[in-house]
Amino acid sequence: VQLQASGGGLVEAGGSLTLFCEASGFTRGDYAIAWFRQAPGKEREGVSCISKSGITTKYTENVKGRFTISRDISYNTVYLQMNSLKPEDTAIYYCAVDPMVLAGCSLGPLPASVGYWGQGTLVTVSS
């Protein structure tokens, strides 16, 4: 079971990025996926999540209206479209699967030692 996060980079405030999370080793579409982020000196926080079916999505308050999560079940890929980026969005972004989430999705908390985690992709937003 592997998760591969990509799409991070350097962008100016107000710009956009799309993050990708590719999953392998799972039964296609049989899991909810969440994006977490960790900024320097801060704890990891849940950003957004999407259910197995893609019907249920959740966002942490400070990204609502700016970020959109979606998934392509046929390609086992989850996307995080990030618009109107702010310097405070700067962080390493991780995608993760909590196998205990059987319905809907969850923004955690999910300890790093639990579930399945991608390696992270760095997003830097300059002011």
C-alpha positions in Angstrom: 0.0 0.0 0.0 1.5 3.3 -1.1 0.4 6.9 -1.4 2.4 9.3 -3.6 1.8 13.1 -3.1 3.0 15.5 -5.7 2.3 19.0 -7.2 3.8 21.2 -4.6 5.9 24.2 -5.5 6.6 27.9 -5.0 3.8 30.3 -5.8 3.0 33.9 -5.1 0.2 34.9 -2.8 -3.1 34.7 -4.7 -1.9 32.0 -7.0 -3.0 28.4 -7.4 -1.6 24.9 -7.2 -3.1 21.5 -7.7 -1.8 18.6 -5.5 -2.1 15.0 -6.5 -2.3 11.9 -4.4 -1.9 8.7 -6.2 -2.8 5.5 -4.3 -1.6 2.0 -5.1 -2.2 -1.3 -3.4 -5.8 -0.4 -2.4 -8.9 -1.9 -3.8 -10.0 0.8 -6.3 -12.0 3.5 -4.6 -12.4 1.5 -1.3 -11.0 4.2 1.0 -11.5 7.7 2.1 -8.5 10.0 1.7 -7.5 13.1 3.6 -5.0 15.9 3.1 -3.0 17.1 6.1 -0.4 19.8 6.3 2.4 20.7 8.7 3.9 24.2 8.8 7.3 24.8 10.4 6.9 24.8 14.2 3.3 23.8 14.1 1.3 20.6 14.6 0.0 18.7 11.7 -3.6 19.6 10.8 -6.3 18.1 8.7 -7.0 20.3 5.6 -9.6 18.4 3.6 -10.9 14.9 3.1 -13.1 13.0 0.6 -15.1 9.8 1.1 -14.9 6.6 -0.8 -17.6 7.6 -3.2 -16.5 11.2 -3.5 -19.9 12.4 -2.3 -18.8 13.6 1.2 -16.1 16.2 1.4 -14.9 18.3 4.4 -12.6 21.3 4.7 -10.9 23.0 7.7 -12.4 26.4 8.2 -9.5 28.5 6.9 -9.5 26.9 3.5 -13.2 26.7 2.8 -14.1 28.5 -0.4 -10.4 28.4 -1.6 -9.6 24.6 -1.8 -11.5 21.9 -3.6 -10.9 18.2 -3.2 -12.0 15.7 -5.8 -11.1 12.1 -6.8 -10.9 10.0 -9.9 -11.7 6.5 -8.8 -10.7 5.0 -12.1 -7.1 6.3 -11.6 -7.0 6.0 -7.8 -6.1 9.6 -7.6 -7.2 12.4 -5.3 -6.7 16.1 -6.2 -6.6 19.1 -4.1 -7.1 22.3 -6.1 -5.8 25.2 -4.1 -6.8 28.8 -5.1 -6.2 32.2 -3.6 -3.2 30.8 -1.7 -1.9 32.7 1.3 1.5 32.7 2.9 -0.1 30.9 5.9 -0.8 28.0 3.5 2.9 27.3 3.4 3.5 23.8 4.7 4.4 20.3 3.7 1.2 18.6 2.5 0.5 14.9 3.1 -2.2 12.7 1.9 -3.3 9.9 4.1 -5.7 7.0 4.5 -7.1 6.0 7.9 -8.4 2.4 7.4 -10.7 2.9 10.4 -12.8 5.4 8.5 -15.5 3.2 7.0 -18.1 5.9 6.1 -17.7 9.5 5.2 -14.3 11.0 5.8 -12.3 12.5 8.6 -9.9 15.4 9.1 -8.2 13.5 12.0 -6.4 13.8 14.1 -4.4 10.9 12.6 -1.1 10.1 14.3 1.8 9.6 11.9 2.2 6.0 13.2 -1.4 5.1 12.2 -2.8 4.6 8.8 -1.1 5.1 5.5 0.8 8.2 4.6 2.4 9.7 1.5 5.8 11.3 1.7 4.6 14.9 1.5 4.9 17.7 -1.0 6.1 21.2 -0.1 4.0 24.2 -0.8 5.5 27.6 -0.4 3.5 30.7 -0.8 5.4 33.9 -1.0 4.0 37.3 0.0 
